[in-house]
Amino acid sequence: MKNSFKSLSFPELKAKRDELSRKYLDFRFQMVIGHVDNPLQKRELRRQIARLNTMIRQQEIEQVRQEIARHIETADTAPKAQA
């Protein structure tokens, strides 16, 4: 399950994170009520959400880097005004 998120696109990662967050919230309510078969599943859900958050942040940083590189590239190719 660790590496199953690498092939997902940015919107898919966000959707999966939202889905797991809802599942985690439901699981917490079930734990309070006492209807949980595997209590270690809570830890696994938390870790999966953290992995998704990490991957989302990495993609956001990469997008910013690409925008900066494009900006620098266009600034270098623009004609310079002579004094």
C-alpha angles and dihedrals in degrees: 000000000000096000099032092096097059094085094053123104123235096265090044090053091052092047091049091049091052091048093050092045090056090046090050091050091050090048091053090053090049090052091054091050091045102238100124125126098187116026091185088069088078091063092047092051091049091051093048090052090050091051090051092048089052093050092046091051092048091054091047090052091048091052091052091049091052091050091051091048091051091048092051091045093053091045091054094050096045115104113256120230115241121224 
